[in-house]
Amino acid sequence: MVFSSLVFLFAFLPAVLLLYFLVPKRFKNVMLFIASLIFYAWGEPIYVLLMIASISVAYVTGLIADKEKSGKKKAFAATLIEVVWSLGLLLLFKYSDFFVVNLNSLFGTQIPLLGFSLPIGISFYSFQSMSYVIDVYRGQVKPQRNFITLGTYVALFPQLVAGPIVRYTDIERQLSNRSFSMRRFAQGVKRFSVGLAKKALLANGIYVLFEEISAADASELSVTAAWLSVIAYTFQIYFDFSGYSDMAIGLGKMLGFDFLENFNYPYISKSITEFWRRWHMSLSSWFRDYVYIPLGGNRKGKLRQCINIMIVWFLTGFWHGANWNFALWGVYFGVVLLIEKLLLKRWLDKLPGAVCHIYSLLLIVIGWGIFAYEDTSELVTSFKNMFGAGGLPIWSEQTGMWLVQYLPLMVILVVASTPLMKSFGEWLDEKCPSLYGLVLEPISVALMLVVSTAYLASSAFNPFLYFRF
């Protein structure tokens, strides 16, 4: 089940909200835990057992990981068991066939593939389970002794399948004591509506251009079209993923939770360093706190820091999928970040903001060009076409038709990638609070819901990109 489906919007969500607000406070986590398991089991019932097993391992190891009561050795052993379990699941279900294929290719062996399908959301709930037990071991939180409460945290359906990666430390108090109000619920509905519109209208809309160019005959292509295709993907992945995060945050507010922001207008960045402070912030901070800092961070000299950065970015890329293009994407950004840190920072600080912005966008688009193609031959062909080595003309008649057709949407995407609309809304709210709060805002939310729903009803199924990660 996905948020951008009619089943979720008109059956699952209304039923969950109705039951959630009807049941007494002491049963809300029970109800939410059951609803989350149903949500997860909707498409792949067997894997709900895997999730329950992960919750059970996190529950038991979390209790033992408390050094004050278990002792340091037992606590460390319990933490290690949780890490091995969670990483083992990822290796088995997400990467086993990748390693087998590469071993067969390198050594000429014929090891059979395991053929496991990827459990949706495993990359997210595995990281959440690990962070919980590690934080208990570090003494940052107390172990959760209520299985249902911990299960609610791990399985919480708003952020289950595509993030943001919610840490136990961030919602520990909310799990046992959260507040509800109509204002808070309305804010959640508004945020959810914005996310739905991002997905259904913007991401899905520009996805069509990417698909059209990717499927076009070579005679219709050009260097400009190759760049247009990657730019379309650049917009698609942002509005697709940030749209999901908005919907997750909105659903959380409806249920009384405050999830941390996951995006902060990353395409206005003036460096790649700034970009990664604004993009998928929950993942970046997770790798910083649980990989980079434990490796030594910047405390053991410049060379060790550089090595640590490259390790983190290789793992960040590989986390996204069992394919070499994702690892290459991570290494690409790791190298760029190192170059900025060691060489470019002092120059970027002196250059005009517009120049820095163009520099950043160019590198970001190239990065998404690597990310978009899991097939190596398609990746190579795309970059040859982009940089004039594919024998294509600079321009073609079809390129002009694509540009004219999608230019209005492109303009909307550019504006929506910046804080302009948010700033305008805040200005309007300040100048005309009654008009904005009682008329314009409710109407705009209703329009986003109606138009997005109509679009979903008339279009083919298109899941969120990050479902496969």
C-alpha positions in Angstrom: 0.0 0.0 0.0 1.2 3.5 -0.8 0.1 6.9 0.3 -0.7 7.9 -3.3 -3.3 5.2 -3.8 -7.1 5.5 -3.6 -7.2 2.5 -1.2 -5.0 4.4 1.3 -6.7 7.7 0.8 -10.3 6.6 1.0 -10.3 3.4 3.0 -7.2 2.7 5.1 -6.5 6.2 6.3 -10.1 7.2 7.2 -10.6 3.9 9.1 -7.3 4.3 11.0 -8.0 7.9 12.0 -11.6 7.1 13.1 -10.5 4.1 15.2 -7.4 6.0 16.5 -9.4 8.8 18.0 -12.2 6.6 19.3 -10.0 4.2 21.3 -8.9 5.3 24.8 -5.5 6.8 25.2 -3.9 3.6 26.8 -4.9 1.6 23.6 -3.7 4.1 21.0 -0.3 2.5 20.6 -1.9 -1.0 20.3 -4.3 0.2 17.6 -1.5 2.0 15.8 0.8 -1.0 15.9 -1.8 -3.3 14.5 -2.7 -0.7 11.8 1.0 -0.4 10.9 1.4 -4.2 10.5 -1.7 -4.3 8.3 -0.3 -1.5 6.2 3.0 -3.3 5.8 1.4 -6.7 5.2 -0.9 -5.3 2.5 1.4 -6.1 -0.4 3.7 -8.8 1.0 2.1 -10.6 4.0 4.9 -13.0 4.6 7.4 -10.2 5.3 5.4 -8.9 8.2 6.9 -11.9 10.1 10.3 -10.6 9.3 9.4 -7.2 10.8 8.0 -8.7 13.9 11.2 -10.8 14.3 13.3 -7.6 13.9 11.2 -5.8 16.6 11.6 -8.8 18.9 15.4 -8.9 18.4 15.5 -5.1 19.1 13.3 -5.5 22.1 15.4 -8.2 23.8 18.8 -6.8 22.9 17.7 -3.3 23.9 16.8 -4.6 27.4 20.3 -6.2 27.7 22.1 -3.3 26.1 21.6 -1.2 29.3 25.2 -1.2 30.7 24.0 0.0 34.1 22.0 -3.2 34.7 23.6 -5.8 32.4 27.3 -4.9 32.7 29.5 -3.7 29.9 30.3 -7.0 28.3 26.7 -8.3 28.1 25.5 -4.9 26.9 28.1 -4.8 24.1 27.3 -8.4 23.1 23.6 -7.6 22.9 24.3 -4.5 20.8 26.5 -6.5 18.5 23.8 -9.1 18.1 21.3 -6.4 17.0 23.8 -4.8 14.5 24.7 -8.3 13.1 21.0 -9.2 12.8 19.9 -5.9 11.1 22.9 -5.8 8.7 22.5 -9.5 8.1 19.0 -9.0 6.9 20.1 -6.3 4.6 22.9 -8.4 3.2 20.6 -11.4 2.7 17.6 -9.8 1.2 19.1 -6.7 -0.5 22.6 -7.7 -1.5 23.0 -11.5 -1.7 22.1 -11.8 -5.4 24.3 -8.8 -6.2 27.3 -10.5 -4.6 26.5 -13.8 -6.2 26.3 -12.2 -9.7 29.6 -10.5 -9.3 31.3 -13.6 -7.9 30.0 -15.6 -10.9 31.3 -12.9 -13.2 34.7 -12.7 -11.6 35.5 -16.4 -11.1 33.3 -18.1 -13.7 31.3 -19.9 -11.1 27.7 -20.8 -11.4 26.4 -20.2 -7.9 22.6 -20.1 -8.1 20.8 -16.8 -7.1 18.7 -16.8 -4.0 16.0 -14.8 -5.7 14.6 -13.0 -2.6 12.3 -10.1 -3.2 13.2 -7.0 -1.3 11.0 -6.4 1.7 9.7 -2.8 1.4 11.2 -0.4 3.9 13.8 -2.9 5.2 16.6 -0.3 4.8 14.7 2.2 7.0 13.4 0.0 9.8 16.7 -1.9 10.1 18.5 1.4 10.6 15.9 2.5 13.2 16.2 -0.7 15.1 20.0 -0.5 15.2 20.0 3.2 16.3 17.6 2.4 19.1 19.8 -0.4 20.6 23.0 1.5 20.0 21.5 4.6 21.8 20.5 2.4 24.7 24.1 1.0 24.9 25.5 4.6 24.8 23.2 5.5 27.7 21.3 8.1 25.6 17.9 6.5 26.2 16.4 4.0 28.6 15.4 0.6 27.1 11.7 0.4 26.2 10.1 -2.4 28.3 6.8 -2.3 26.6 6.9 -4.5 23.4 3.9 -2.8 21.8 5.5 0.7 22.3 8.7 -0.4 20.7 6.8 -2.1 17.9 4.9 1.0 17.3 8.2 2.9 16.9 9.7 0.5 14.5 6.6 -0.3 12.4 5.0 3.2 12.5 3.3 3.3 9.1 3.7 7.0 8.2 7.5 6.7 7.8 7.9 3.0 7.5 8.6 2.4 3.8 10.6 5.5 2.7 11.6 7.5 5.8 12.5 9.8 7.2 14.7 7.7 9.4 13.1 8.5 12.8 15.3 7.9 15.8 13.9 6.6 19.1 15.5 9.5 20.9 13.4 12.0 18.9 10.0 10.5 19.7 10.6 8.6 22.9 8.3 10.9 25.0 5.7 11.1 22.2 5.4 7.3 22.1 3.9 7.4 25.7 2.6 10.9 25.9 1.5 12.9 22.9 -0.9 15.8 22.5 -3.8 16.2 20.1 -5.6 19.3 18.9 -7.6 20.4 15.9 -4.9 22.9 15.0 -2.3 20.2 15.0 -4.5 17.9 13.0 -5.2 20.7 10.4 -1.4 21.3 10.1 -1.0 17.6 9.4 -3.7 17.6 6.7 -2.1 20.6 5.1 1.4 19.0 5.1 0.0 15.8 3.8 -1.8 17.6 1.0 1.3 19.4 -0.1 3.2 16.1 -0.2 0.5 14.4 -2.2 0.5 17.3 -4.7 4.3 17.1 -5.0 4.0 13.4 -5.8 0.9 13.2 -7.9 1.2 16.4 -9.9 4.8 17.4 -10.0 6.9 14.2 -9.7 4.6 12.1 -11.8 4.2 14.9 -14.3 7.9 15.3 -15.0 8.5 11.6 -14.8 6.6 11.3 -18.1 9.3 13.5 -19.8 12.1 11.4 -18.4 10.4 8.2 -19.7 9.6 9.7 -23.1 13.3 10.8 -23.7 14.6 7.5 -22.4 12.4 5.5 -24.8 12.8 7.8 -27.8 14.5 6.7 -31.0 18.1 7.9 -31.5 17.0 10.0 -34.5 14.9 12.1 -32.1 17.6 12.7 -29.5 20.1 15.4 -29.1 22.7 16.5 -26.5 20.2 19.0 -25.2 17.6 16.3 -24.8 20.1 14.1 -22.9 20.5 16.9 -20.4 16.8 17.6 -20.4 16.2 14.0 -19.4 18.5 14.1 -16.4 17.2 17.4 -15.3 13.7 15.9 -15.4 14.9 13.0 -13.2 16.5 15.6 -10.9 13.2 17.2 -10.3 11.3 13.9 -10.2 13.4 12.4 -7.4 13.2 15.5 -5.3 9.5 16.0 -5.5 8.9 12.3 -5.2 11.0 11.8 -2.1 10.3 15.1 -0.4 6.6 14.6 -1.2 6.7 11.3 0.6 8.5 12.9 3.6 5.9 15.7 3.7 3.1 13.2 3.7 4.9 11.2 6.5 5.4 14.3 8.6 1.8 15.3 8.0 0.4 11.9 9.0 2.6 12.0 12.0 1.1 15.3 13.1 -2.4 13.9 12.6 -1.5 11.1 15.0 0.3 13.4 17.5 3.9 12.9 16.5 6.5 15.5 15.4 9.0 14.0 13.0 12.1 15.9 12.1 12.4 17.6 8.7 14.1 15.5 6.0 14.5 18.2 3.3 15.3 21.9 3.3 15.2 23.2 -0.3 18.4 21.4 -1.3 18.4 22.8 -4.8 19.1 26.3 -3.6 22.5 25.1 -2.2 25.7 27.0 -3.2 28.0 24.0 -2.6 27.7 20.2 -2.5 28.5 20.4 1.2 25.5 22.6 1.8 23.4 20.3 -0.5 24.0 17.3 1.8 23.0 19.4 4.8 19.7 19.9 3.1 19.0 16.6 1.3 17.7 13.5 3.1 18.9 15.0 6.4 17.8 11.9 8.4 20.1 9.6 6.4 23.1 12.0 6.4 22.8 12.5 10.2 22.4 8.7 10.7 25.7 7.9 8.9 27.4 10.8 10.7 26.5 9.6 14.2 26.7 5.8 13.7 29.5 5.4 11.1 31.6 8.6 10.6 32.1 9.6 14.3 32.7 6.0 15.5 35.3 5.6 12.8 37.1 8.6 14.3 35.5 11.4 12.4 38.0 14.3 12.1 39.8 13.5 15.4 42.6 11.4 14.0 44.2 13.6 11.4 43.4 14.8 7.9 44.3 11.6 6.1 42.1 9.5 8.4 39.3 12.0 8.0 39.4 11.7 4.3 39.3 7.9 4.5 36.4 8.1 6.9 34.5 10.4 4.5 35.0 8.0 1.6 33.9 5.0 3.6 30.7 6.8 4.7 29.9 7.9 1.1 30.6 4.5 -0.4 28.2 3.0 2.2 25.7 5.8 1.6 25.6 5.0 -2.1 25.5 1.3 -1.5 22.7 1.7 1.0 20.5 2.9 -1.8 20.6 -0.3 -3.8 22.5 -3.4 -4.8 24.0 -2.0 -8.0 27.4 -0.5 -8.9 25.8 2.8 -10.1 24.7 3.5 -6.5 28.2 2.8 -5.1 29.6 5.0 -7.9 27.1 7.7 -7.0 28.3 7.7 -3.4 31.9 7.7 -4.3 31.3 10.6 -6.8 29.8 12.8 -4.0 32.5 11.7 -1.5 35.2 12.8 -3.9 33.4 16.1 -4.6 33.0 16.8 -0.9 36.7 16.1 -0.3 37.7 18.4 -3.1 35.5 21.1 -1.7 36.8 20.6 1.8 40.5 20.5 0.8 40.7 22.9 -2.1 37.5 24.7 -3.1 36.0 26.0 0.1 38.0 29.2 0.3 37.3 30.0 -3.4 33.5 29.2 -3.1 33.3 31.6 -0.2 34.6 34.4 -2.4 32.6 33.7 -5.6 29.3 35.4 -6.3 26.3 33.4 -5.1 24.9 32.9 -8.6 28.2 31.3 -9.7 28.2 29.0 -6.7 24.6 28.0 -7.3 25.3 27.1 -11.0 28.3 25.1 -9.9 26.3 23.2 -7.4 23.4 22.5 -9.7 25.7 21.2 -12.4 27.3 18.7 -10.1 24.0 17.7 -8.5 22.4 17.0 -12.0 25.5 14.9 -13.0 25.1 13.0 -9.7 21.5 12.2 -10.4 22.5 11.2 -13.9 24.7 8.4 -12.3 21.9 7.5 -9.9 19.1 7.2 -12.5 20.5 4.3 -14.5 21.1 0.9 -12.9 22.0 -0.6 -16.3 25.7 0.1 -16.9 25.3 0.4 -20.7 22.4 2.9 -20.3 24.5 4.9 -17.9 27.5 5.0 -20.3 25.2 5.9 -23.2 23.5 8.7 -21.2 26.8 10.3 -20.3 28.2 10.0 -23.8 25.1 11.7 -25.1 25.3 14.4 -22.4 28.9 15.3 -23.1 28.7 15.1 -26.9 30.5 11.7 -27.4 27.4 9.9 -28.5 27.2 11.3 -32.1 24.1 13.3 -31.4 23.4 16.8 -32.7 23.2 19.6 -30.1 19.6 20.2 -30.9 16.7 18.4 -32.7 13.2 19.2 -33.7 11.8 16.8 -31.1 13.9 18.4 -28.4 12.1 21.7 -29.2 8.8 20.0 -28.9 9.6 18.5 -25.6 10.9 21.8 -24.3 7.7 23.7 -25.4 5.4 21.0 -24.0 7.1 20.8 -20.6 8.3 24.4 -20.1 5.3 25.5 -18.0 5.8 22.5 -15.7 9.5 23.2 -15.5 8.8 26.7 -14.4 6.5 25.5 -11.7 9.1 22.9 -10.6 11.8 25.6 -10.4 9.6 27.9 -8.2 8.5 25.0 -6.0 12.1 24.0 -5.4 12.7 27.3 -3.6 11.2 28.9 -0.5 9.4 31.5 -2.6 5.9 30.0 -2.2 6.4 29.4 1.5 7.6 33.0 2.0 4.7 34.4 0.0 2.3 32.4 2.2 3.9 33.7 5.4 3.8 37.2 4.1 0.1 36.9 3.1 -0.7 35.4 6.5 1.0 38.3 8.2 -0.7 41.0 6.1 -4.2 39.4 5.8 -4.4 36.7 8.5 -8.2 36.2 8.3 -8.3 36.0 4.5 -5.4 33.6 4.4 -6.3 31.4 7.4 -10.0 31.2 6.9 -10.3 31.3 3.1 -7.2 30.9 1.0 -5.4 28.2 2.9 -8.4 25.9 3.3 -9.3 26.3 -0.4 -5.7 25.7 -1.5 -5.5 22.5 0.6 -8.9 21.3 -0.7 -7.8 22.0 -4.3 -4.6 20.1 -3.9 -6.4 17.1 -2.5 -9.1 17.1 -5.1 -6.8 17.6 -8.1 -4.2 15.2 -6.9 -6.9 12.5 -6.2 -8.4 13.1 -9.7 -5.0 12.7 -11.3 -4.3 9.5 -9.3 -7.6 8.0 -10.3 -6.9 8.6 -14.0 -3.2 7.6 -14.1 -1.3 4.4 -14.0 0.2 3.1 -10.7 3.5 4.8 -10.0 5.1 4.0 -6.6 7.6 6.2 -4.8 11.1 5.9 -6.0 12.5 5.3 -2.6 10.3 2.2 -2.1 13.0 0.1 -3.8 15.7 1.3 -1.4 
